[in-house]
Amino acid sequence: MSKRATESNLTGVAMYQMVRERLGALVGGVLGAVRRRAARRDAGMVTSEYAMGIVAAVAFAVVLYKVVTSGTVSAELQGIVKGALDARM
């Protein structure tokens, strides 16, 4: 028996249930697509937040490098290392 013949022989309750199932599948498919699109948008925002974090970390590293390689700090660090290497055990 074909699908069309089966659909034409349905009672009112069976027809209601069939229509409800098909609409549910249709709406579920549409809502699933909307959720997937929203997830992609959120993923982009998370990526941009990571990018901003990396930029901030690089900026901090540059500042730290400038401070550590400055004359005064460099001399102090060399003194600390020299004192540690000359220490008696």
C-alpha positions as CSV (number, residue, x, y, z in Angstrom):
1,M,0.0,0.0,0.0
2,S,1.4,3.4,-0.9
3,K,2.0,6.2,1.6
4,R,-0.7,8.4,0.0
5,A,-3.3,5.6,0.2
6,T,-2.4,5.1,3.9
7,E,-2.7,8.8,4.6
8,S,-6.1,9.0,2.9
9,N,-7.5,6.2,5.1
10,L,-6.5,7.8,8.4
11,T,-9.0,8.7,11.1
12,G,-9.2,12.1,12.6
13,V,-7.1,11.2,15.6
14,A,-4.5,9.4,13.5
15,M,-4.3,12.4,11.1
16,Y,-3.9,14.8,14.0
17,Q,-1.0,12.7,15.4
18,M,0.7,12.4,12.0
19,V,0.4,16.2,11.3
20,R,1.7,16.9,14.8
21,E,4.7,14.6,14.3
22,R,5.6,16.2,10.9
23,L,5.2,19.7,12.3
24,G,7.4,18.7,15.3
25,A,10.1,17.4,13.0
26,L,9.9,20.6,10.8
27,V,10.0,22.9,13.8
28,G,12.8,20.8,15.4
29,G,14.8,21.1,12.3
30,V,14.4,24.8,12.1
31,L,15.2,25.3,15.8
32,G,18.2,23.0,15.4
33,A,19.5,25.2,12.6
34,V,19.0,28.4,14.7
35,R,20.8,26.8,17.6
36,R,23.7,25.8,15.4
37,R,24.0,29.3,14.0
38,A,23.9,30.8,17.5
39,A,26.7,28.3,18.5
40,R,28.8,29.5,15.6
41,R,28.3,33.1,16.6
42,D,29.3,32.3,20.2
43,A,32.3,30.4,19.0
44,G,33.4,33.6,17.1
45,M,33.0,35.7,20.2
46,V,35.1,33.2,22.3
47,T,37.8,33.3,19.6
48,S,37.9,37.1,19.7
49,E,38.2,37.0,23.5
50,Y,41.1,34.6,23.1
51,A,42.7,37.0,20.6
52,M,42.3,39.9,23.0
53,G,43.9,37.8,25.8
54,I,46.9,36.9,23.5
55,V,47.3,40.6,22.6
56,A,47.3,41.5,26.3
57,A,49.8,38.7,27.1
58,V,52.2,39.9,24.4
59,A,51.9,43.5,25.5
60,F,52.7,42.4,29.1
61,A,55.6,40.3,27.8
62,V,57.1,43.3,25.9
63,V,56.8,45.5,29.0
64,L,58.4,42.8,31.2
65,Y,61.2,42.4,28.7
66,K,61.9,46.1,28.6
67,V,62.0,46.2,32.4
68,V,64.2,43.2,32.8
69,T,66.7,44.3,30.1
70,S,67.0,47.8,31.5
71,G,70.3,48.7,33.0
72,T,69.4,48.8,36.7
73,V,67.3,45.6,36.8
74,S,69.8,43.8,34.6
75,A,72.6,44.6,37.0
76,E,70.6,43.5,40.0
77,L,69.6,40.2,38.3
78,Q,73.2,39.6,37.4
79,G,74.3,40.3,41.0
80,I,71.6,37.8,42.3
81,V,72.7,35.1,39.9
82,K,76.4,35.7,40.6
83,G,75.8,35.5,44.3
84,A,73.8,32.3,43.9
85,L,76.6,30.7,41.8
86,D,79.3,31.8,44.3
87,A,77.4,30.5,47.3
88,R,79.0,27.8,49.4
89,M,77.2,24.5,49.7
